[in-house]
Amino acid sequence: MGRQKGEIGVAHHIECLGLQTYGRERIEPGFVMRKPVFRYEPATAIHELEVPALLGLLLRDAHDANTVIDRHDPMLLDKELDQLLVEYGPLIWPEPGQGSRDHLRKPQEGTRYPADLIYPRDNTT
């Protein structure tokens, strides 16, 4: 039940968002991350608590309405994630000088994180 060919994994999105992970992938570059390890509470909370809770509600609502969820729909949790980012976005991607950015990768041209993200400036990302 792995990823389908051509499907982008969670690790890709984590890197694009500039989130620094602290698992085995830091030591072994070819290691495939299965569960990201964060050392910043807002990143941990959104990944381990908030998004799973949203998915649980979505599955419950779909079950109650007897509908099928298209997990490939890019708008699946769009409104809900926007609401979460109002709270967590400024904590995770603050304006320079407005909070710590130590939990983020250093931007590097030619990578998936080529420039610092700042929320709400980059909220469409």
N, C-alpha and C positions, 0 to 999 in steps of 0.2 A: 504494500500500500504506500509506496514512496511517491515522490513527485513525478508528475507526468513530464515527458520530454518537452523542453521549451518553457516549462513553468518556472517562475522565479520564486526562490525560497525566502524564508524569513531573514536569513543571514544577509541576503542582498539588500533588503529594505533597511535593516539595522545599520548596515554600512552606509547606505545612501543618506540616512538621517544623521550620520555622524556619531552615533552612540558607540561608546567604547565598551567592549566586552572583556571579561577577565577569566575566560575559560581556557581550555587546552589549546584552542586555536591560536592563542598568542604565542605559544611555545612551538607548536607544530603547524607551520603555515598551510599544509595540505589537509589538516584535520577538518572534518565536516562538523560544524556546530549543530548540535541537536537541541540544546536548551541554553539560551544565552545567560550569562552571569553578569549582572550589573552591580556596581558599587555605589550607586546613587539612588536614593529612595524613590524619587519621582519616576525614574525610568523603570525601576523594579515594580512599583505600584501599577503603572499603566500597563506593563507587560503581563504581570502575574495576577493582578486583581481586576482591573477595570475592563480590559478587552475580553477576558474570559467571561466576566459577568454579562457584558453586552451580548456575546455569542450565546450564552445560556438563555437570556431573554428572547433573543431572536429565534432560537430553536423552539422554545416554549410557545411563542406566539405562532410560529409556523405550524407546530403540531396542533395547537388549538384551532387554527383556521384550516387545518388539513391541506396545507400548501407545501410546495417543495422549494428549498432554498438553492439558488444558483451561487455556489461559492466562488465562481469566477467573475461575478458581477462586480465591477470596480466601484459601484455606488452602494454596495451592500450595507455598509455601516457608515456611510458618508456623513449624515447629519449627526449621528451619535458620536462619531470621532471628533467632529468639529466642536461639539459641546465639551468633550473631555479635554481637548486642546486649549480651550479657553482657560481652564484651570492649570493644566500641566505644561502647556507650551512655553509660557514665560519662565517657568522653573527649569525646563530642560534646555531651551535655546534662548537664553536671555540676551538682551542687548549687551555689548561689551561694557564692562564696568558696572553692570546692574546685578550681577550674580556670578557665581563660579561656573566656569566652562571646563573644569578639569575632567569631567565625566565624558567629554566629547573628544572625538579623534582630532588630530591636527589636520586641517585641510591640506590637500596636496593635489596639484594639477595632474590630470590623467588618471585619477582614482574615482571611485563612486562618490567621494566626498571632496569635491574640488574647491569648495569655498564654505566659510562659516554660514550656517543657517541661523536665522534670528526670527523668533516668533513674536509678534504676528506678521512682521514684514514678509516672511516666506511661507505664509499659511497655506498657500496653494500647493506646496511641495508635499 
